[in-house]
Amino acid sequence: MEVAFMFRQQPRVPQSCPPAFLGRYTVLPGDTFFMIAQMFRVRIEALAVNNPHIQNPNLLFPGDVLCVPGFIPYPCCTTLRPRIRVPFGTSGVAYVNFAPRGGQSISFMATLPQPTVFGNFDMYTGDIFIPGIGGFSNHLFPTPEDPPTWSTRIDLPTVASIMPNSTVIIRPFNSLTRVYGVPLLDGIIHKINCQSCM
């Protein structure tokens, strides 16, 4: 009688990542170093050098974790705290992750009352301000609950990367007059306060 043994490769996970490669990508079936390098717009040699725990770049296994370009460790979350007096239960989070088409994205989610509570406003925006690069913004959309949970995602251009000390805010907005209200919730993304939320 012959007994077959299945060998399952244990995922290879780096103990730490180099300074400009703080993002972490988990290898999926069919991934290659070449495909991952293209996804993150980095030379394959740079990807290999920054992942010494993968001794043969031609041999990847699903579940392996690679260090990818990023100045903060991501995926990660940071809490958005009130800047002004807001109704009880008002809070939010910002989630930094990989964008669907490569690069980085930031998603906002917050429990907020209707924007009219804060004045002549009809919507909210989520904004990220990246030092040395500038700001990116998108409108938040509500769920049907009362009060609603508002959310949106901003996909950054592939040439932009979220840096330490990036500021994220949620503020009311009037779509007719194009006037913003004061920021209601904010957070600052640091290497240490953007915690893994996986």
N, C-alpha and C positions, 0 to 999 in steps of 0.2 A: 504494500500500500504506500503510495507516494503522497507526502504532505506538502502542499504548496504554502509558502509564506509570502505574504504581501509586505513589501518594504515601503513604508511611507516616509518620504523626506520630511524632516522637521524644518519648519520655516527658519530661515536665517534672518536674524534681526540685529541691526547694529546697536552697540551699547550707547553710542552717541554719534552725532553727525557734525561735519565740519561747519564753520561759521556761515558760509553763504549757501549751504545745502541743508537747511534745517527742516524742510518739508519731508514728509514720509509718505511713500507710495507703496501700497501692497500689490504685489504681482498677481495678475489674473491669468487663467489658462490661456495660452496662445501668445502672451506678451514676450517680446524680445527686447534686448538692450537697445537695439536700433529703433524700434517703435517707441519705446519710452523716451529715448533721447529726442526723437522728433516731437513727441507730445509736449515736452518741456523746453523745446527750442535750445538744446544744449548739445555740445559735441559729445559723441559717444565716449571719447577718451576721458573727458571731464567726468562723465557719469561713472565710468569704471574706476578712476582714481579716487573718487569720493565715496566709493563703496567697496573698501578692501575686504569686507567680510564675504563678498562674492568673488571667490578665487578664479572662477572661469566665467567670464561674461556671456559666453555662448550657452551656458547651462543655468537657466532660471527655473524655479519651481513655484507653482501657485502658493501664495502665502509668504514668500520671501518679501522682506521689507527693504526698500531702497531709499537712500537719502537723495532728495531731489532739490533743485534750486528753490531757495526761500530764505528770507532773513528772519523769519519767526518760525517756530515749530508749528506745523499745521498738518491735519485738520485740528482745529481748536475752537473754543468758545470763550467769550468774555461777557460779563454781565454789564448791562446798561443801567446806570443809576440815575434817579431823578436829579435834575439841576434846579428845578423850581418846585414849589408846592403843587402836587398833583393829587388826583383822587386816590383813595385807598385801593390797593391792588394794581396800580400802574407800575409796570416793570417790563424789562426786555432783555434780549440777548442778541449778540452778533456772532455768527458762525463762519469761520474762515475755512474754506475747503478748495478742492480742485474744481476748476470750471469745466463744464461739459465738453468744451472744445479745446481744452488745454489752458494753461495759465492758472490763475487764482480767481476765486469768487468770494464774495461776502454776502451772507444772508442775514436779514434782520427779521426778528419776530418780537412783537410787543403787545401786551394787553393795554389798550388805551380807550378812553371814552371817545365819543364823536368829536371831531376837530373843532366844532362850534363851541365846545366847552371853553376853549382857549381864545375865543374871539371870532373875527370874520374870516374863518378858514373852512375849506371843504375837503382837505386831504392832508396826508402826512408824507414826508419824504425821509428816506434813509440816506445818509451821506457818509462817505469816508474821505478823510483828508490825509494824504500820504506825504510826509516830509520830502521836499525836493522834487515831487512829482506833481501834486495838485489834488483836486477833488473830483469825486465821481458821485452821482446821485441817481436815485430812482424813486418812483411813487410807491407807497405801501398800499396794499389792497386788503379789505376787511373780510372776516368770516361772518356768518350770520348771527353769531351769539351776541348777547348784550351783557357787558361790553364786548366788542369784537376783539379778536386777535388779528393784528395787522402784520402783513409780511411782504417781503420783496427780496430779490437777489440782484446783485450787481456783478456782472462778469467783467473783470478788468482786462484791458488790452494785454496781449502777451508780453509786451515790452515793459509793463508795469508790474511791480512786486510790492506786496504789503511790507512795510518797514516797521521796525520798532518805533514806538511813539506815534503811530498812526492814530488819529482820532475818529471815532464813529459817533454819529448823533442821529436822533430822530427829532424832527420839528414839524409843526403845522405849516400848511401852505395854502394860499388862495390861488386857485388855477386861473381865475379871471384877471385879477390885479397883478399876479406874479409876485406877491409879497409873502415873505417867509415870516413866521413867528420865531420867538426865542426857542433855542433848543430845550426840549423837555427831558430827554434821556441822553446820556452820553457815556462813553467809555474810552479808555486809551489802551491800545494793544501794545503790550510789552512782551518780551520773550518769556517772562515768568508769570504774567497774569493771564495769558491766553492759554487756558488749560485744555487738555485733551478731553473731548466729550464723547468719545467713542466707547 
